[in-house]
Every structure is written in structure tokens, then in C-alpha cells.
């Protein structure tokens, strides 16, 4: 298996969920009646992101950080640090809104703002990975192919 293909598949799945969530929270007036659907999609996003992060943490980043190339090691380290902050924000967000879906209804404008902010950050991160991480993997073929 070529890991760049797996990353792109995971990113496509995450972007599709984000697109659906953006439609769900686009109109603040519709959020109240769509709370259950939104909560389900947030659960899907949480699952997809955690699967993606596990894949990166267990396979990709350790290989890239073991590279002899300083640029590869430094860039992988930077990507790990940046993702750590985003993962913490996602965990706090999920705990706040999915732990008690009524929280969504209690302050719909805040929920819409928090959701848009988080989705923007995740989307930006995926764009960065699509460029930088894929480039690193292509430059380090030993990290791009699953070993038997």
C-alpha cells in the first residue's frame, strides 16, 4: 500500500464530512431542528480524524522523524506539534458539544461560531498535509510504502 493514497482517501472522507457540517450549520435558524443530525456528523468527523491521527502517529511520523534528512525531520516535527494543538481543540469541542448535545441548543450562535472555527482549522490543516506531508512522503519512499 502506498501511504500517500491512504492519506488522500482519509482527507477526502474528512473533507466530505466537513462539507456536510458546513451545510448543516450555515443557517443558524436551521441548527435547532438539525441538532441530532449535526451531532451524528460530528461523531463521524471525530471518528475519521482519530483514525487518521492514529495512522499518522503510528506509521508516518515515526518514519519521517527517523530520516537522515534534517528538513524532513524538522518538518515532520513541526507538523506533529501543530496537530497536537488542533487535536486538543477537537477533543475539547467534542466533549463540550457531543458529551451533551443539548449544549448545541443552549447557545446556537456560539455553537455555529465554534463549529465554523474548528472546521476552518481542520480544513487548513488538511491543505497543509496535502502539500507538505505528501511531498515529504514522496521524497522519502521508504516511509511511503507499507512493509510486509
N, C-alpha and C positions, 0 to 999 in steps of 0.2 A: 504494500500500500504506500502511496506517495502522500506524505502528510499535508502538503500544500492543498491537495484535493480535499482532504478531510476538513481542513480549516475553512476552505471556501464553502463547503457544504454546511458546516456549522454556522458560519457567518450568514449564509443565505437564509437558514432557518430562523436565526435570531432577528435578522432584518425583517423577515415576513411577519413575525410576531410584533415587532415594534411598529410596523406599518399599520397593523390591525389595531393596536393600542392607541396609536395617534388618532385614528378614525373614531375610536370609542370615546376619547377624551377631548376631541376637537370642539364640541359644543358642550359647554358647562351645563346647559339645560338638560342634556340627554344622559348625563352621568348618573343621576339618581336612579333612573329606571334601568340602567345597564350595569348596575353595581355588581351583580353576580357574574355576568359575562366578563367584566373587567377583572374581577378577582381571579377568575379561571385563567384568563390570558396572562395575568401577572404570575400566576403559578407556573404556566408554561414557560414564560420568559425566565423565571428563576431556575427552573429545571434545565433549560437549554444552556443558560450561562454557566451554571455549576458543572455541567458535563463538559462544556468547553474549557473551563478553567482547570478542571481535573486533568484533561488531556494535555493541556499546555504545561501544567506544573509537573506532571509525572514523566512526560516524554520529551517535549520540545525544549523547554528552557534548560533543563539539566545538560542536554547535549550541546546546546549553543553556548552555555557558560563554560563548558569544558573545551571549547575551541582554542586553538593556538593563536587565533586572530584576535588582537586586542579590540578592534572595532566591534566584532561580533560579540565578544564577552560584555563590553560596556553597553552596547545597545540592548542586549538581552536583559542585562541588569536594570537598565532604565525602564524597559517595558514591564518588568516584574514589579518594580516599585510603583509605577503609575497604576497598574492593575490592582495592586493591593489596596490603594485608596478607593478606587471605584468599587471593588468588591465589598469593602466596609460600608460604603454608602448604599449599595444594593441590599445588603443584609439588614441595615437599619430601616430602610424603606419597606422591605418585605415584612419585617417584624411589626412596623407601625400599621401598615395597611392590610396585610393579609392575615396577620395574627388576630385581627378584629376587623372584619370587613365593614362593620358599622362606622368605623373611623372615616371611611371614604365619604359616607353620607353626612357626617357631622360637620365637615368643613370642605365642601366640594371645591370651592375656588383654590384652597391651599393644596388639595389633592391634585387638581389639574396642573397647578404650577409645579409641584414636586415631581409629578409624573413626566411632564414635558422636560424638565431639567434633567432628570435621570435618563430619559430616552435620548436626549441630545448628547449626553456624555457617553453613553454606550455606543451610539452611532459614530461619534467621533473616534472612539477607541477602535472600533471595527475598521474604520477607514485607515487608521494608522497601522493596524495589524495587516490589512490587505496590502499595504505598501511595504512597510519595514520588515515585518516578520516573514512575509513571503520572500522578500529579497534575501533576507538572512538565510532562510532555508535553501533557496536556490543556490546561494554562494557556498553553502555547507552541505553538500549532497549526503554525507554520512548521517546527517540529522533529519533528512527529508524522506527516508525510506525505512519502513518498519523492518527490523531484523528478525529473522526466524528464532 
